[in-house]
Structure formats: C-alpha cells, structure tokens
C-alpha cells in the first residue's frame, strides 16, 4: 500500500511539473505571439489541471483508505500508515 501511495504522490508531482511547463510555454508565447499556441495551450492546461486534480483527490482518498485498513486490521502499532 505504501508503494501505491508513493506512486500516486509521484503522479501528482509529475502532473504539477507538466502544468508548470505548459505555463512556461504560454509565458514565452506572450513575446512570440503564435496563434496556434494561443489557441491550443489553454485546452492543454485545462486537461492537465483536471488530471492533477483527479490525481490529488485519488491520492487523498487512497491515504484515507490505507489508514482505515491499518486501523481495522490492528496494524497501526506495527506499521505507520503515514510513512
């Protein structure tokens, strides 16, 4: 379970990085003024942001599931579910 949680966090971090890259491209395009980028980047940014939101929600929900699993199975004393 811990491995899945780490991978979900990694997914969140990757999506955050992609969102930053899209924003950087949009910022560079302010000086370039390429219409293609002006028309397509907002859609891309919206899609990546939606994926980031989904990944964040899933990570949080899985963390709650994991904590409940450890508690329900009396594993809290042997394994730290927040690690």
N, CA, C and O of each residue as an XYZ file, in Angstrom:
332
protein
N       0.821     -1.199      0.000
C       0.000      0.000      0.000
C       0.865      1.262      0.000
O       0.536      2.264     -0.635
N       1.964      1.184      0.721
C       2.841      2.352      0.770
C       3.411      2.665     -0.611
O       3.550      3.829     -0.987
N       3.737      1.618     -1.357
C       4.280      1.823     -2.701
C       3.258      2.519     -3.594
O       3.606      3.432     -4.343
N       2.012      2.097     -3.518
C       0.951      2.727     -4.315
C       0.803      4.190     -3.918
O       0.645      5.056     -4.779
N       0.852      4.469     -2.621
C       0.723      5.851     -2.166
C       1.872      6.710     -2.689
O       1.664      7.844     -3.121
N       3.079      6.164     -2.647
C       4.235      6.911     -3.181
C       4.079      7.162     -4.675
O       4.414      8.239     -5.168
N       3.567      6.161     -5.395
C       3.381      6.327     -6.837
C       2.293      7.354     -7.143
O       2.408      8.109     -8.108
N       1.252      7.389     -6.339
C       0.219      8.407     -6.518
C       0.782      9.801     -6.256
O       0.452     10.751     -6.966
N       1.622      9.921     -5.250
C       2.264     11.207     -4.976
C       3.194     11.603     -6.122
O       3.259     12.771     -6.504
N       3.910     10.621     -6.664
C       4.783     10.875     -7.802
C       3.973     11.325     -9.016
O       4.386     12.230     -9.742
N       2.830     10.697     -9.233
C       1.944     11.097    -10.326
C       1.496     12.547    -10.152
O       1.487     13.325    -11.107
N       1.129     12.896     -8.933
C       0.726     14.272     -8.618
C       1.860     15.244     -8.919
O       1.646     16.292     -9.528
N       3.066     14.889     -8.490
C       4.226     15.750     -8.726
C       4.525     15.874    -10.214
O       4.891     16.952    -10.682
N       4.375     14.794    -10.954
C       4.606     14.830    -12.400
C       3.596     15.741    -13.092
O       3.958     16.521    -13.972
N       2.344     15.641    -12.697
C       1.319     16.492    -13.297
C       1.559     17.967    -12.954
O       1.318     18.849    -13.779
N       2.028     18.224    -11.749
C       2.361     19.595    -11.361
C       3.485     20.122    -12.236
O       3.449     21.271    -12.677
N       4.475     19.291    -12.485
C       5.598     19.678    -13.341
C       5.138     19.960    -14.767
O       5.577     20.931    -15.383
N       4.262     19.120    -15.286
C       3.740     19.330    -16.637
C       2.958     20.640    -16.707
O       3.086     21.395    -17.671
N       2.156     20.902    -15.693
C       1.379     22.139    -15.659
C       2.300     23.353    -15.654
O       2.016     24.347    -16.321
N       3.405     23.282    -14.906
C       4.379     24.375    -14.889
C       4.998     24.570    -16.264
O       5.196     25.703    -16.701
N       5.307     23.465    -16.954
C       5.893     23.549    -18.296
C       4.929     24.214    -19.272
O       5.332     25.064    -20.066
N       3.664     23.829    -19.211
C       2.666     24.439    -20.094
C       2.579     25.942    -19.818
O       2.481     26.741    -20.750
N       2.614     26.320    -18.558
C       2.566     27.735    -18.188
C       3.800     28.482    -18.693
O       3.703     29.626    -19.136
N       4.958     27.829    -18.623
C       6.185     28.448    -19.133
C       6.099     28.668    -20.636
O       6.502     29.718    -21.136
N       5.574     27.682    -21.358
C       5.417     27.826    -22.800
C       4.463     28.975    -23.109
O       4.720     29.774    -24.010
N       3.372     29.058    -22.368
C       2.413     30.150    -22.560
C       3.071     31.491    -22.294
O       2.818     32.462    -23.008
N       3.913     31.554    -21.275
C       4.608     32.811    -20.961
C       5.577     33.199    -22.082
O       5.671     34.371    -22.447
N       6.288     32.222    -22.619
C       7.203     32.502    -23.735
C       6.431     32.938    -24.980
O       6.907     33.747    -25.777
N       5.248     32.391    -25.124
C       4.457     32.736    -26.301
C       3.906     34.150    -26.235
O       3.456     34.676    -27.254
N       3.927     34.774    -25.082
C       3.487     36.171    -24.987
C       4.341     37.037    -25.910
O       3.835     37.930    -26.590
N       5.643     36.757    -25.921
C       6.526     37.536    -26.802
C       6.506     37.012    -28.240
O       6.722     37.777    -29.181
N       6.247     35.707    -28.415
C       6.214     35.138    -29.762
C       4.915     35.456    -30.493
O       4.925     35.794    -31.677
N       3.818     35.347    -29.789
C       2.510     35.636    -30.378
C       2.060     34.625    -31.427
O       1.415     34.999    -32.407
N       2.388     33.362    -31.235
C       1.980     32.321    -32.182
C       0.523     31.951    -31.908
O       0.184     31.483    -30.821
N      -0.331     32.167    -32.910
C      -1.760     31.908    -32.742
C      -2.060     30.448    -32.413
O      -2.961     30.162    -31.625
N      -1.317     29.532    -33.007
C      -1.519     28.109    -32.741
C      -1.385     27.817    -31.240
O      -2.218     27.130    -30.649
N      -0.324     28.354    -30.643
C      -0.123     28.144    -29.201
C      -1.198     28.854    -28.391
O      -1.688     28.318    -27.397
N      -1.563     30.058    -28.815
C      -2.620     30.795    -28.108
C      -3.931     30.021    -28.089
O      -4.676     30.076    -27.110
N      -4.207     29.307    -29.160
C      -5.485     28.606    -29.236
C      -5.459     27.237    -28.560
O      -6.488     26.785    -28.059
N      -4.305     26.567    -28.534
C      -4.240     25.196    -28.020
C      -3.772     25.087    -26.571
O      -4.188     24.169    -25.863
N      -2.936     25.980    -26.125
C      -2.390     25.868    -24.770
C      -3.441     25.949    -23.662
O      -3.334     25.210    -22.683
N      -4.446     26.809    -23.774
C      -5.466     26.822    -22.703
C      -6.176     25.474    -22.546
O      -6.467     25.049    -21.428
N      -6.453     24.807    -23.669
C      -7.093     23.487    -23.592
C      -6.169     22.480    -22.917
O      -6.596     21.693    -22.072
N      -4.911     22.518    -23.299
C      -3.934     21.602    -22.702
C      -3.799     21.863    -21.208
O      -3.770     20.931    -20.405
N      -3.718     23.126    -20.849
C      -3.601     23.496    -19.436
C      -4.819     23.020    -18.643
O      -4.684     22.540    -17.517
N      -5.991     23.154    -19.227
C      -7.217     22.716    -18.562
C      -7.213     21.201    -18.357
O      -7.607     20.717    -17.296
N      -6.769     20.451    -19.370
C      -6.727     18.986    -19.271
C      -5.727     18.532    -18.218
O      -6.019     17.642    -17.419
N      -4.550     19.142    -18.219
C      -3.529     18.760    -17.243
C      -3.989     19.125    -15.837
O      -3.779     18.364    -14.893
N      -4.612     20.283    -15.700
C      -5.111     20.699    -14.389
C      -6.188     19.742    -13.884
O      -6.233     19.433    -12.694
N      -7.054     19.273    -14.779
C      -8.083     18.312    -14.385
C      -7.447     16.997    -13.944
O      -7.892     16.383    -12.974
N      -6.407     16.567    -14.656
C      -5.711     15.341    -14.288
C      -5.019     15.504    -12.940
O      -5.039     14.590    -12.116
N      -4.412     16.652    -12.716
C      -3.772     16.933    -11.431
C      -4.797     16.888    -10.302
O      -4.536     16.317     -9.243
N      -5.936     17.475    -10.524
C      -6.988     17.472     -9.507
C      -7.454     16.046     -9.210
O      -7.640     15.678     -8.050
N      -7.640     15.252    -10.256
C      -8.059     13.861    -10.083
C      -6.998     13.066     -9.329
O      -7.321     12.294     -8.425
N      -5.739     13.253     -9.698
C      -4.643     12.540     -9.032
C      -4.560     12.937     -7.559
O      -4.333     12.089     -6.697
N      -4.742     14.208     -7.277
C      -4.707     14.690     -5.888
C      -5.855     14.092     -5.073
O      -5.656     13.629     -3.950
N      -7.050     14.109     -5.650
C      -8.211     13.540     -4.962
C      -8.023     12.047     -4.714
O      -8.332     11.544     -3.634
N      -7.516     11.350     -5.718
C      -7.304      9.912     -5.586
C      -6.246      9.605     -4.532
O      -6.399      8.671     -3.745
N      -5.188     10.382     -4.517
C      -4.126     10.190     -3.527
C      -4.665     10.387     -2.110
O      -4.358      9.608     -1.206
N      -5.455     11.416     -1.930
C      -6.032     11.680     -0.610
C      -7.006     10.570     -0.206
O      -6.985     10.110      0.935
N      -7.848     10.147     -1.132
C      -8.818      9.096     -0.828
C      -8.112      7.776     -0.522
O      -8.528      7.040      0.373
N      -7.049      7.477     -1.262
C      -6.317      6.237     -1.011
C      -5.610      6.307      0.341
O      -5.547      5.305      1.053
N      -5.079      7.469      0.702
C      -4.432      7.623      2.006
C      -5.435      7.362      3.133
O      -5.100      6.729      4.134
N      -6.658      7.849      2.965
C      -7.696      7.594      3.964
C      -8.050      6.106      4.002
O      -8.226      5.534      5.078
N      -8.152      5.485      2.833
C      -8.436      4.045      2.761
C      -7.333      3.247      3.451
O      -7.607      2.312      4.204
N      -6.099      3.622      3.190
C      -4.946      2.929      3.775
C      -4.957      3.058      5.296
O      -4.743      2.076      6.007
N      -5.203      4.255      5.787
C      -5.253      4.490      7.231
C      -6.354      3.654      7.877
O      -6.146      3.056      8.932
N      -7.517      3.614      7.247
C      -8.631      2.816      7.772
C      -8.270      1.330      7.748
O      -8.563      0.608      8.700
N      -7.641      0.873      6.676
C      -7.243     -0.528      6.576
C      -6.307     -0.901      7.715
O      -6.490     -1.932      8.363
N      -5.297     -0.058      7.961
C      -4.357     -0.337      9.045
C      -5.065     -0.347     10.396
O      -4.773     -1.181     11.252
N      -5.983      0.572     10.578
C      -6.717      0.647     11.836
C      -7.640     -0.557     12.010
O      -7.665     -1.173     13.075
N      -8.391     -0.888     10.978
C      -9.339     -2.009     11.039
C      -8.652     -3.347     11.264
O      -9.241     -4.255     11.850
N      -7.430     -3.476     10.811
C      -6.707     -4.744     10.916
C      -5.651     -4.735     12.012
O      -4.760     -5.585     12.043
N      -5.765     -3.761     12.912
C      -4.848     -3.642     14.044
C      -3.378     -3.655     13.616
O      -2.535     -4.257     14.282
N      -3.090     -3.005     12.533
C      -1.727     -2.912     12.037
C      -1.072     -1.575     12.394
O       0.103     -1.356     12.102
N      -1.823     -0.708     13.010
C      -1.314      0.624     13.311
C      -0.098      0.589     14.235
O       0.785      1.442     14.148
N      -0.065     -0.391     15.106
C       1.051     -0.469     16.059
C       2.333     -0.977     15.397
O       3.431     -0.670     15.860
N       2.200     -1.747     14.325
C       3.389     -2.325     13.694
C       3.864     -1.539     12.491
O       5.048     -1.576     12.155
N       2.949     -0.821     11.830
C       3.310     -0.075     10.638
C       2.700      1.304     10.720
O       1.529      1.455     11.070
N       3.484      2.302     10.401
C       2.992      3.673     10.391
C       2.324      3.935      9.036
O       3.024      4.013      8.026
N       0.990      4.074      8.981
C       0.311      4.251      7.706
C       0.598      5.584      7.027
O       0.268      5.761      5.854
N       1.204      6.517      7.742
C       1.510      7.810      7.131
C       2.918      7.848      6.566
O       3.319      8.853      5.980
N       3.675      6.770      6.732
C       5.057      6.743      6.218
C       5.092      6.500      4.745
O       6.170      6.448      4.153
